[in-house]
Amino acid sequence: MNREAQEQVAPAARDRRRVRLGLTFVAAVLAVNATVGERGLAESFRARREGATLAASISALRIENARLREQVRRLREDPSAIEALARRELGLMRRGEILFVVNRK
């Protein structure tokens, strides 16, 4: 090959190498962004964990809500429930009952 042909081949090879390096750099940036970016893999895992935690919290709150609804229903409809609550929370007694206080020393 003569010198002119070699000089034409060298820039073409150099251009291919630059394009390859540029594409590699872009691919690396995209890979890093996909892993740790705002919508990346790490953020996706964190969001899934948070979603599972929130779902468990919602489930526990629904159970507590149902328990409280049942307690409200009993307090509205059952006088013995009101009496039991007054005895437990306020320490009330019926007329004629005797209170025994036991000291444990």
LODRENDREN-238955 format. One record per atom (N, C-alpha, C): residue number from 1; residue in one letter; atom name; x, y, z. Coordinates in Angstrom, 1 decimal, always signed. Example, Ala and Ser with C-alpha at 12.3 -4.5 7.8 and 13.67 -1.06 7.14 Angstrom:
<recs>
num = 1; residu = A; atome = N; u = +13.2; v = -5.7; w = +7.8 $
num = 1; residu = A; atome = CA; u = +12.3; v = -4.5; w = +7.8 $
num = 1; residu = A; atome = C; u = +13.2; v = -3.3; w = +7.8 $
num = 2; residu = S; atome = N; u = +12.8; v = -2.2; w = +7.1 $
num = 2; residu = S; atome = CA; u = +13.7; v = -1.1; w = +7.1 $
num = 2; residu = S; atome = C; u = +12.9; v = +0.0; w = +7.9 $
</recs>
This chain:
<recs>
num = 1; residu = M; atome = N; u = +0.8; v = -1.2; w = +0.0 $
num = 1; residu = M; atome = CA; u = +0.0; v = +0.0; w = +0.0 $
num = 1; residu = M; atome = C; u = +0.9; v = +1.2; w = +0.0 $
num = 2; residu = N; atome = N; u = +0.5; v = +2.2; w = -0.7 $
num = 2; residu = N; atome = CA; u = +1.2; v = +3.4; w = -0.7 $
num = 2; residu = N; atome = C; u = +0.9; v = +4.3; w = +0.5 $
num = 3; residu = R; atome = N; u = +1.6; v = +5.3; w = +0.7 $
num = 3; residu = R; atome = CA; u = +1.5; v = +6.1; w = +1.9 $
num = 3; residu = R; atome = C; u = +0.1; v = +6.8; w = +1.9 $
num = 4; residu = E; atome = N; u = -0.4; v = +7.3; w = +0.8 $
num = 4; residu = E; atome = CA; u = -1.7; v = +7.9; w = +0.8 $
num = 4; residu = E; atome = C; u = -2.8; v = +7.0; w = +1.2 $
num = 5; residu = A; atome = N; u = -2.8; v = +5.8; w = +0.8 $
num = 5; residu = A; atome = CA; u = -3.8; v = +4.8; w = +1.2 $
num = 5; residu = A; atome = C; u = -3.7; v = +4.5; w = +2.7 $
num = 6; residu = Q; atome = N; u = -2.5; v = +4.5; w = +3.2 $
num = 6; residu = Q; atome = CA; u = -2.4; v = +4.2; w = +4.7 $
num = 6; residu = Q; atome = C; u = -2.9; v = +5.4; w = +5.5 $
num = 7; residu = E; atome = N; u = -2.7; v = +6.6; w = +5.0 $
num = 7; residu = E; atome = CA; u = -3.2; v = +7.8; w = +5.7 $
num = 7; residu = E; atome = C; u = -4.7; v = +7.9; w = +5.6 $
num = 8; residu = Q; atome = N; u = -5.3; v = +7.3; w = +4.6 $
num = 8; residu = Q; atome = CA; u = -6.8; v = +7.3; w = +4.5 $
num = 8; residu = Q; atome = C; u = -7.4; v = +6.2; w = +5.4 $
num = 9; residu = V; atome = N; u = -6.7; v = +5.1; w = +5.6 $
num = 9; residu = V; atome = CA; u = -7.2; v = +4.0; w = +6.4 $
num = 9; residu = V; atome = C; u = -7.1; v = +4.4; w = +7.9 $
num = 10; residu = A; atome = N; u = -6.0; v = +5.1; w = +8.3 $
num = 10; residu = A; atome = CA; u = -5.8; v = +5.5; w = +9.7 $
num = 10; residu = A; atome = C; u = -6.9; v = +6.4; w = +10.2 $
num = 11; residu = P; atome = N; u = -7.3; v = +7.4; w = +9.5 $
num = 11; residu = P; atome = CA; u = -8.4; v = +8.2; w = +10.0 $
num = 11; residu = P; atome = C; u = -9.7; v = +7.5; w = +10.1 $
num = 12; residu = A; atome = N; u = -10.0; v = +6.5; w = +9.2 $
num = 12; residu = A; atome = CA; u = -11.2; v = +5.7; w = +9.3 $
num = 12; residu = A; atome = C; u = -11.2; v = +4.9; w = +10.5 $
num = 13; residu = A; atome = N; u = -10.0; v = +4.2; w = +10.8 $
num = 13; residu = A; atome = CA; u = -9.9; v = +3.4; w = +12.0 $
num = 13; residu = A; atome = C; u = -10.0; v = +4.3; w = +13.2 $
num = 14; residu = R; atome = N; u = -9.4; v = +5.4; w = +13.2 $
num = 14; residu = R; atome = CA; u = -9.5; v = +6.4; w = +14.3 $
num = 14; residu = R; atome = C; u = -10.9; v = +6.8; w = +14.6 $
num = 15; residu = D; atome = N; u = -11.6; v = +7.1; w = +13.5 $
num = 15; residu = D; atome = CA; u = -13.0; v = +7.5; w = +13.6 $
num = 15; residu = D; atome = C; u = -13.9; v = +6.4; w = +14.2 $
num = 16; residu = R; atome = N; u = -13.6; v = +5.1; w = +13.8 $
num = 16; residu = R; atome = CA; u = -14.4; v = +4.0; w = +14.3 $
num = 16; residu = R; atome = C; u = -14.1; v = +3.8; w = +15.8 $
num = 17; residu = R; atome = N; u = -12.8; v = +4.0; w = +16.2 $
num = 17; residu = R; atome = CA; u = -12.4; v = +3.9; w = +17.6 $
num = 17; residu = R; atome = C; u = -13.1; v = +5.0; w = +18.4 $
num = 18; residu = R; atome = N; u = -13.2; v = +6.2; w = +17.9 $
num = 18; residu = R; atome = CA; u = -13.9; v = +7.3; w = +18.6 $
num = 18; residu = R; atome = C; u = -15.4; v = +7.0; w = +18.8 $
num = 19; residu = V; atome = N; u = -16.0; v = +6.5; w = +17.7 $
num = 19; residu = V; atome = CA; u = -17.4; v = +6.2; w = +17.8 $
num = 19; residu = V; atome = C; u = -17.6; v = +5.1; w = +18.8 $
num = 20; residu = R; atome = N; u = -16.8; v = +4.1; w = +18.8 $
num = 20; residu = R; atome = CA; u = -16.9; v = +3.0; w = +19.8 $
num = 20; residu = R; atome = C; u = -16.7; v = +3.5; w = +21.2 $
num = 21; residu = L; atome = N; u = -15.7; v = +4.3; w = +21.4 $
num = 21; residu = L; atome = CA; u = -15.5; v = +4.9; w = +22.8 $
num = 21; residu = L; atome = C; u = -16.7; v = +5.8; w = +23.2 $
num = 22; residu = G; atome = N; u = -17.2; v = +6.5; w = +22.2 $
num = 22; residu = G; atome = CA; u = -18.4; v = +7.4; w = +22.5 $
num = 22; residu = G; atome = C; u = -19.6; v = +6.5; w = +22.9 $
num = 23; residu = L; atome = N; u = -19.8; v = +5.5; w = +22.1 $
num = 23; residu = L; atome = CA; u = -21.0; v = +4.6; w = +22.4 $
num = 23; residu = L; atome = C; u = -20.8; v = +3.9; w = +23.8 $
num = 24; residu = T; atome = N; u = -19.5; v = +3.5; w = +24.1 $
num = 24; residu = T; atome = CA; u = -19.2; v = +2.8; w = +25.4 $
num = 24; residu = T; atome = C; u = -19.5; v = +3.8; w = +26.5 $
num = 25; residu = F; atome = N; u = -19.1; v = +5.0; w = +26.3 $
num = 25; residu = F; atome = CA; u = -19.3; v = +6.0; w = +27.4 $
num = 25; residu = F; atome = C; u = -20.8; v = +6.3; w = +27.6 $
num = 26; residu = V; atome = N; u = -21.6; v = +6.4; w = +26.5 $
num = 26; residu = V; atome = CA; u = -23.0; v = +6.6; w = +26.6 $
num = 26; residu = V; atome = C; u = -23.7; v = +5.4; w = +27.3 $
num = 27; residu = A; atome = N; u = -23.3; v = +4.2; w = +26.9 $
num = 27; residu = A; atome = CA; u = -23.8; v = +3.0; w = +27.5 $
num = 27; residu = A; atome = C; u = -23.5; v = +3.0; w = +29.0 $
num = 28; residu = A; atome = N; u = -22.3; v = +3.3; w = +29.4 $
num = 28; residu = A; atome = CA; u = -21.9; v = +3.3; w = +30.8 $
num = 28; residu = A; atome = C; u = -22.8; v = +4.4; w = +31.6 $
num = 29; residu = V; atome = N; u = -23.0; v = +5.5; w = +31.0 $
num = 29; residu = V; atome = CA; u = -23.8; v = +6.6; w = +31.7 $
num = 29; residu = V; atome = C; u = -25.2; v = +6.1; w = +31.8 $
num = 30; residu = L; atome = N; u = -25.8; v = +5.5; w = +30.8 $
num = 30; residu = L; atome = CA; u = -27.1; v = +4.9; w = +30.9 $
num = 30; residu = L; atome = C; u = -27.2; v = +3.8; w = +31.9 $
num = 31; residu = A; atome = N; u = -26.2; v = +3.0; w = +31.9 $
num = 31; residu = A; atome = CA; u = -26.3; v = +1.9; w = +32.9 $
num = 31; residu = A; atome = C; u = -26.2; v = +2.4; w = +34.3 $
num = 32; residu = V; atome = N; u = -25.4; v = +3.4; w = +34.6 $
num = 32; residu = V; atome = CA; u = -25.3; v = +4.0; w = +35.9 $
num = 32; residu = V; atome = C; u = -26.6; v = +4.6; w = +36.3 $
num = 33; residu = N; atome = N; u = -27.2; v = +5.4; w = +35.4 $
num = 33; residu = N; atome = CA; u = -28.4; v = +6.1; w = +35.6 $
num = 33; residu = N; atome = C; u = -29.6; v = +5.1; w = +35.8 $
num = 34; residu = A; atome = N; u = -29.6; v = +4.0; w = +35.1 $
num = 34; residu = A; atome = CA; u = -30.6; v = +3.0; w = +35.3 $
num = 34; residu = A; atome = C; u = -30.5; v = +2.3; w = +36.6 $
num = 35; residu = T; atome = N; u = -29.3; v = +2.2; w = +37.2 $
num = 35; residu = T; atome = CA; u = -29.1; v = +1.6; w = +38.5 $
num = 35; residu = T; atome = C; u = -29.4; v = +2.5; w = +39.6 $
num = 36; residu = V; atome = N; u = -28.8; v = +3.7; w = +39.6 $
num = 36; residu = V; atome = CA; u = -29.0; v = +4.6; w = +40.8 $
num = 36; residu = V; atome = C; u = -29.7; v = +5.9; w = +40.5 $
num = 37; residu = G; atome = N; u = -30.2; v = +6.0; w = +39.4 $
num = 37; residu = G; atome = CA; u = -30.9; v = +7.3; w = +39.0 $
num = 37; residu = G; atome = C; u = -32.2; v = +7.4; w = +39.7 $
num = 38; residu = E; atome = N; u = -32.9; v = +8.5; w = +39.4 $
num = 38; residu = E; atome = CA; u = -34.2; v = +8.8; w = +40.0 $
num = 38; residu = E; atome = C; u = -35.2; v = +7.8; w = +39.8 $
num = 39; residu = R; atome = N; u = -35.2; v = +7.1; w = +38.7 $
num = 39; residu = R; atome = CA; u = -36.1; v = +6.0; w = +38.4 $
num = 39; residu = R; atome = C; u = -35.4; v = +4.7; w = +38.2 $
num = 40; residu = G; atome = N; u = -34.2; v = +4.6; w = +38.8 $
num = 40; residu = G; atome = CA; u = -33.4; v = +3.5; w = +38.7 $
num = 40; residu = G; atome = C; u = -33.8; v = +2.3; w = +39.4 $
num = 41; residu = L; atome = N; u = -33.0; v = +1.2; w = +39.3 $
num = 41; residu = L; atome = CA; u = -33.3; v = +0.0; w = +40.0 $
num = 41; residu = L; atome = C; u = -33.3; v = +0.1; w = +41.5 $
num = 42; residu = A; atome = N; u = -32.3; v = +0.8; w = +42.1 $
num = 42; residu = A; atome = CA; u = -32.3; v = +0.9; w = +43.5 $
num = 42; residu = A; atome = C; u = -33.6; v = +1.7; w = +44.0 $
num = 43; residu = E; atome = N; u = -34.0; v = +2.7; w = +43.3 $
num = 43; residu = E; atome = CA; u = -35.2; v = +3.5; w = +43.7 $
num = 43; residu = E; atome = C; u = -36.4; v = +2.6; w = +43.5 $
num = 44; residu = S; atome = N; u = -36.4; v = +1.8; w = +42.5 $
num = 44; residu = S; atome = CA; u = -37.5; v = +0.8; w = +42.3 $
num = 44; residu = S; atome = C; u = -37.7; v = -0.2; w = +43.5 $
num = 45; residu = F; atome = N; u = -36.6; v = -0.7; w = +43.9 $
num = 45; residu = F; atome = CA; u = -36.6; v = -1.6; w = +45.1 $
num = 45; residu = F; atome = C; u = -37.0; v = -0.9; w = +46.3 $
num = 46; residu = R; atome = N; u = -36.6; v = +0.3; w = +46.5 $
num = 46; residu = R; atome = CA; u = -37.0; v = +1.1; w = +47.7 $
num = 46; residu = R; atome = C; u = -38.5; v = +1.4; w = +47.7 $
num = 47; residu = A; atome = N; u = -39.0; v = +1.7; w = +46.5 $
num = 47; residu = A; atome = CA; u = -40.4; v = +2.0; w = +46.4 $
num = 47; residu = A; atome = C; u = -41.2; v = +0.8; w = +46.7 $
num = 48; residu = R; atome = N; u = -40.8; v = -0.4; w = +46.2 $
num = 48; residu = R; atome = CA; u = -41.5; v = -1.6; w = +46.4 $
num = 48; residu = R; atome = C; u = -41.5; v = -2.0; w = +47.9 $
num = 49; residu = R; atome = N; u = -40.4; v = -1.8; w = +48.6 $
num = 49; residu = R; atome = CA; u = -40.3; v = -2.1; w = +50.0 $
num = 49; residu = R; atome = C; u = -41.3; v = -1.1; w = +50.8 $
num = 50; residu = E; atome = N; u = -41.3; v = +0.2; w = +50.4 $
num = 50; residu = E; atome = CA; u = -42.1; v = +1.1; w = +51.0 $
num = 50; residu = E; atome = C; u = -43.6; v = +0.8; w = +50.8 $
num = 51; residu = G; atome = N; u = -43.9; v = +0.4; w = +49.6 $
num = 51; residu = G; atome = CA; u = -45.3; v = +0.0; w = +49.2 $
num = 51; residu = G; atome = C; u = -45.7; v = -1.2; w = +50.1 $
num = 52; residu = A; atome = N; u = -44.9; v = -2.2; w = +50.3 $
num = 52; residu = A; atome = CA; u = -45.2; v = -3.4; w = +51.1 $
num = 52; residu = A; atome = C; u = -45.5; v = -2.9; w = +52.5 $
num = 53; residu = T; atome = N; u = -44.6; v = -2.0; w = +53.0 $
num = 53; residu = T; atome = CA; u = -44.8; v = -1.5; w = +54.4 $
num = 53; residu = T; atome = C; u = -46.1; v = -0.8; w = +54.6 $
num = 54; residu = L; atome = N; u = -46.4; v = +0.0; w = +53.6 $
num = 54; residu = L; atome = CA; u = -47.7; v = +0.8; w = +53.7 $
num = 54; residu = L; atome = C; u = -48.9; v = -0.1; w = +53.6 $
num = 55; residu = A; atome = N; u = -48.8; v = -1.2; w = +52.7 $
num = 55; residu = A; atome = CA; u = -49.9; v = -2.1; w = +52.6 $
num = 55; residu = A; atome = C; u = -50.1; v = -2.8; w = +53.9 $
num = 56; residu = A; atome = N; u = -49.0; v = -3.2; w = +54.6 $
num = 56; residu = A; atome = CA; u = -49.2; v = -3.9; w = +55.9 $
num = 56; residu = A; atome = C; u = -49.8; v = -2.9; w = +56.9 $
num = 57; residu = S; atome = N; u = -49.4; v = -1.7; w = +56.9 $
num = 57; residu = S; atome = CA; u = -49.9; v = -0.7; w = +57.8 $
num = 57; residu = S; atome = C; u = -51.4; v = -0.4; w = +57.5 $
num = 58; residu = I; atome = N; u = -51.8; v = -0.4; w = +56.3 $
num = 58; residu = I; atome = CA; u = -53.2; v = -0.2; w = +56.0 $
num = 58; residu = I; atome = C; u = -54.0; v = -1.4; w = +56.5 $
num = 59; residu = S; atome = N; u = -53.5; v = -2.6; w = +56.3 $
num = 59; residu = S; atome = CA; u = -54.2; v = -3.8; w = +56.8 $
num = 59; residu = S; atome = C; u = -54.4; v = -3.7; w = +58.3 $
num = 60; residu = A; atome = N; u = -53.3; v = -3.4; w = +59.0 $
num = 60; residu = A; atome = CA; u = -53.5; v = -3.3; w = +60.5 $
num = 60; residu = A; atome = C; u = -54.5; v = -2.2; w = +60.9 $
num = 61; residu = L; atome = N; u = -54.5; v = -1.1; w = +60.2 $
num = 61; residu = L; atome = CA; u = -55.4; v = +0.0; w = +60.5 $
num = 61; residu = L; atome = C; u = -56.9; v = -0.5; w = +60.2 $
num = 62; residu = R; atome = N; u = -57.1; v = -1.2; w = +59.1 $
num = 62; residu = R; atome = CA; u = -58.4; v = -1.7; w = +58.8 $
num = 62; residu = R; atome = C; u = -58.9; v = -2.7; w = +59.9 $
num = 63; residu = I; atome = N; u = -58.0; v = -3.5; w = +60.4 $
num = 63; residu = I; atome = CA; u = -58.4; v = -4.4; w = +61.5 $
num = 63; residu = I; atome = C; u = -58.8; v = -3.6; w = +62.8 $
num = 64; residu = E; atome = N; u = -57.9; v = -2.6; w = +63.1 $
num = 64; residu = E; atome = CA; u = -58.2; v = -1.8; w = +64.2 $
num = 64; residu = E; atome = C; u = -59.5; v = -1.0; w = +64.1 $
num = 65; residu = N; atome = N; u = -59.8; v = -0.6; w = +62.9 $
num = 65; residu = N; atome = CA; u = -61.0; v = +0.2; w = +62.6 $
num = 65; residu = N; atome = C; u = -62.2; v = -0.7; w = +62.8 $
num = 66; residu = A; atome = N; u = -62.1; v = -2.0; w = +62.3 $
num = 66; residu = A; atome = CA; u = -63.3; v = -2.9; w = +62.5 $
num = 66; residu = A; atome = C; u = -63.5; v = -3.2; w = +64.0 $
num = 67; residu = R; atome = N; u = -62.4; v = -3.3; w = +64.8 $
num = 67; residu = R; atome = CA; u = -62.5; v = -3.6; w = +66.2 $
num = 67; residu = R; atome = C; u = -63.2; v = -2.4; w = +66.9 $
num = 68; residu = L; atome = N; u = -62.8; v = -1.2; w = +66.5 $
num = 68; residu = L; atome = CA; u = -63.4; v = +0.0; w = +67.1 $
num = 68; residu = L; atome = C; u = -64.9; v = +0.2; w = +66.7 $
num = 69; residu = R; atome = N; u = -65.2; v = -0.2; w = +65.5 $
num = 69; residu = R; atome = CA; u = -66.6; v = -0.1; w = +65.0 $
num = 69; residu = R; atome = C; u = -67.5; v = -1.1; w = +65.9 $
num = 70; residu = E; atome = N; u = -66.9; v = -2.3; w = +66.1 $
num = 70; residu = E; atome = CA; u = -67.6; v = -3.3; w = +66.9 $
num = 70; residu = E; atome = C; u = -67.8; v = -2.8; w = +68.4 $
num = 71; residu = Q; atome = N; u = -66.7; v = -2.1; w = +68.9 $
num = 71; residu = Q; atome = CA; u = -66.8; v = -1.6; w = +70.3 $
num = 71; residu = Q; atome = C; u = -67.9; v = -0.5; w = +70.3 $
num = 72; residu = V; atome = N; u = -68.0; v = +0.4; w = +69.3 $
num = 72; residu = V; atome = CA; u = -69.0; v = +1.5; w = +69.3 $
num = 72; residu = V; atome = C; u = -70.4; v = +0.8; w = +69.2 $
num = 73; residu = R; atome = N; u = -70.5; v = -0.2; w = +68.4 $
num = 73; residu = R; atome = CA; u = -71.8; v = -0.8; w = +68.3 $
num = 73; residu = R; atome = C; u = -72.3; v = -1.4; w = +69.6 $
num = 74; residu = R; atome = N; u = -71.3; v = -2.1; w = +70.3 $
num = 74; residu = R; atome = CA; u = -71.7; v = -2.7; w = +71.6 $
num = 74; residu = R; atome = C; u = -72.0; v = -1.6; w = +72.6 $
num = 75; residu = L; atome = N; u = -71.3; v = -0.5; w = +72.6 $
num = 75; residu = L; atome = CA; u = -71.5; v = +0.6; w = +73.6 $
num = 75; residu = L; atome = C; u = -72.9; v = +1.3; w = +73.3 $
num = 76; residu = R; atome = N; u = -73.3; v = +1.3; w = +72.0 $
num = 76; residu = R; atome = CA; u = -74.6; v = +1.9; w = +71.7 $
num = 76; residu = R; atome = C; u = -75.8; v = +1.0; w = +72.0 $
num = 77; residu = E; atome = N; u = -75.6; v = -0.3; w = +71.9 $
num = 77; residu = E; atome = CA; u = -76.7; v = -1.3; w = +72.0 $
num = 77; residu = E; atome = C; u = -76.7; v = -2.1; w = +73.3 $
num = 78; residu = D; atome = N; u = -75.6; v = -2.2; w = +74.0 $
num = 78; residu = D; atome = CA; u = -75.5; v = -3.1; w = +75.1 $
num = 78; residu = D; atome = C; u = -75.2; v = -2.4; w = +76.4 $
num = 79; residu = P; atome = N; u = -76.1; v = -2.2; w = +77.3 $
num = 79; residu = P; atome = CA; u = -75.9; v = -1.5; w = +78.6 $
num = 79; residu = P; atome = C; u = -74.8; v = -2.2; w = +79.4 $
num = 80; residu = S; atome = N; u = -74.7; v = -3.5; w = +79.3 $
num = 80; residu = S; atome = CA; u = -73.7; v = -4.2; w = +80.1 $
num = 80; residu = S; atome = C; u = -72.2; v = -3.8; w = +79.6 $
num = 81; residu = A; atome = N; u = -72.1; v = -3.5; w = +78.3 $
num = 81; residu = A; atome = CA; u = -70.8; v = -3.0; w = +77.8 $
num = 81; residu = A; atome = C; u = -70.4; v = -1.7; w = +78.4 $
num = 82; residu = I; atome = N; u = -71.4; v = -0.8; w = +78.5 $
num = 82; residu = I; atome = CA; u = -71.2; v = +0.5; w = +79.1 $
num = 82; residu = I; atome = C; u = -70.8; v = +0.3; w = +80.6 $
num = 83; residu = E; atome = N; u = -71.5; v = -0.5; w = +81.3 $
num = 83; residu = E; atome = CA; u = -71.2; v = -0.8; w = +82.7 $
num = 83; residu = E; atome = C; u = -69.8; v = -1.4; w = +82.9 $
num = 84; residu = A; atome = N; u = -69.4; v = -2.3; w = +82.0 $
num = 84; residu = A; atome = CA; u = -68.1; v = -2.9; w = +82.1 $
num = 84; residu = A; atome = C; u = -67.0; v = -1.9; w = +81.8 $
num = 85; residu = L; atome = N; u = -67.2; v = -1.0; w = +80.9 $
num = 85; residu = L; atome = CA; u = -66.3; v = +0.1; w = +80.6 $
num = 85; residu = L; atome = C; u = -66.1; v = +1.0; w = +81.7 $
num = 86; residu = A; atome = N; u = -67.3; v = +1.4; w = +82.4 $
num = 86; residu = A; atome = CA; u = -67.2; v = +2.3; w = +83.5 $
num = 86; residu = A; atome = C; u = -66.5; v = +1.7; w = +84.7 $
num = 87; residu = R; atome = N; u = -66.7; v = +0.4; w = +84.9 $
num = 87; residu = R; atome = CA; u = -66.0; v = -0.3; w = +86.0 $
num = 87; residu = R; atome = C; u = -64.5; v = -0.3; w = +85.8 $
num = 88; residu = R; atome = N; u = -64.2; v = -0.6; w = +84.5 $
num = 88; residu = R; atome = CA; u = -62.8; v = -0.8; w = +84.2 $
num = 88; residu = R; atome = C; u = -62.0; v = +0.5; w = +84.1 $
num = 89; residu = E; atome = N; u = -62.6; v = +1.5; w = +83.4 $
num = 89; residu = E; atome = CA; u = -61.9; v = +2.8; w = +83.2 $
num = 89; residu = E; atome = C; u = -62.0; v = +3.8; w = +84.3 $
num = 90; residu = L; atome = N; u = -63.2; v = +3.8; w = +85.0 $
num = 90; residu = L; atome = CA; u = -63.5; v = +4.8; w = +86.0 $
num = 90; residu = L; atome = C; u = -63.5; v = +4.3; w = +87.4 $
num = 91; residu = G; atome = N; u = -63.4; v = +2.9; w = +87.5 $
num = 91; residu = G; atome = CA; u = -63.4; v = +2.3; w = +88.9 $
num = 91; residu = G; atome = C; u = -64.8; v = +2.4; w = +89.6 $
num = 92; residu = L; atome = N; u = -65.9; v = +2.5; w = +88.8 $
num = 92; residu = L; atome = CA; u = -67.2; v = +2.7; w = +89.4 $
num = 92; residu = L; atome = C; u = -67.7; v = +1.4; w = +89.9 $
num = 93; residu = M; atome = N; u = -68.6; v = +1.5; w = +90.9 $
num = 93; residu = M; atome = CA; u = -69.2; v = +0.3; w = +91.5 $
num = 93; residu = M; atome = C; u = -70.8; v = +0.4; w = +91.5 $
num = 94; residu = R; atome = N; u = -71.4; v = -0.7; w = +91.7 $
num = 94; residu = R; atome = CA; u = -72.9; v = -0.6; w = +91.9 $
num = 94; residu = R; atome = C; u = -73.2; v = -0.3; w = +93.3 $
num = 95; residu = R; atome = N; u = -74.4; v = +0.2; w = +93.5 $
num = 95; residu = R; atome = CA; u = -74.9; v = +0.5; w = +94.9 $
num = 95; residu = R; atome = C; u = -75.0; v = -0.8; w = +95.6 $
num = 96; residu = G; atome = N; u = -74.4; v = -0.8; w = +96.8 $
num = 96; residu = G; atome = CA; u = -74.5; v = -2.0; w = +97.7 $
num = 96; residu = G; atome = C; u = -73.2; v = -2.9; w = +97.5 $
num = 97; residu = E; atome = N; u = -72.4; v = -2.7; w = +96.5 $
num = 97; residu = E; atome = CA; u = -71.2; v = -3.5; w = +96.4 $
num = 97; residu = E; atome = C; u = -70.2; v = -3.1; w = +97.4 $
num = 98; residu = I; atome = N; u = -69.3; v = -4.0; w = +97.8 $
num = 98; residu = I; atome = CA; u = -68.3; v = -3.8; w = +98.8 $
num = 98; residu = I; atome = C; u = -67.0; v = -3.9; w = +98.1 $
num = 99; residu = L; atome = N; u = -66.1; v = -2.9; w = +98.3 $
num = 99; residu = L; atome = CA; u = -64.8; v = -2.9; w = +97.7 $
num = 99; residu = L; atome = C; u = -63.8; v = -3.4; w = +98.7 $
num = 100; residu = F; atome = N; u = -63.0; v = -4.4; w = +98.2 $
num = 100; residu = F; atome = CA; u = -61.9; v = -5.0; w = +99.0 $
num = 100; residu = F; atome = C; u = -60.6; v = -4.5; w = +98.4 $
num = 101; residu = V; atome = N; u = -59.7; v = -3.9; w = +99.2 $
num = 101; residu = V; atome = CA; u = -58.4; v = -3.5; w = +98.7 $
num = 101; residu = V; atome = C; u = -57.4; v = -4.5; w = +99.3 $
num = 102; residu = V; atome = N; u = -56.6; v = -5.1; w = +98.5 $
num = 102; residu = V; atome = CA; u = -55.6; v = -6.1; w = +99.0 $
num = 102; residu = V; atome = C; u = -54.2; v = -5.5; w = +98.7 $
num = 103; residu = N; atome = N; u = -53.5; v = -5.3; w = +99.8 $
num = 103; residu = N; atome = CA; u = -52.1; v = -4.8; w = +99.7 $
num = 103; residu = N; atome = C; u = -51.2; v = -6.0; w = +99.7 $
num = 104; residu = R; atome = N; u = -50.3; v = -6.0; w = +98.7 $
num = 104; residu = R; atome = CA; u = -49.3; v = -7.0; w = +98.6 $
num = 104; residu = R; atome = C; u = -48.0; v = -6.4; w = +98.9 $
num = 105; residu = K; atome = N; u = -47.4; v = -6.8; w = +100.0 $
num = 105; residu = K; atome = CA; u = -46.1; v = -6.3; w = +100.4 $
num = 105; residu = K; atome = C; u = -45.1; v = -7.4; w = +100.5 $
</recs>
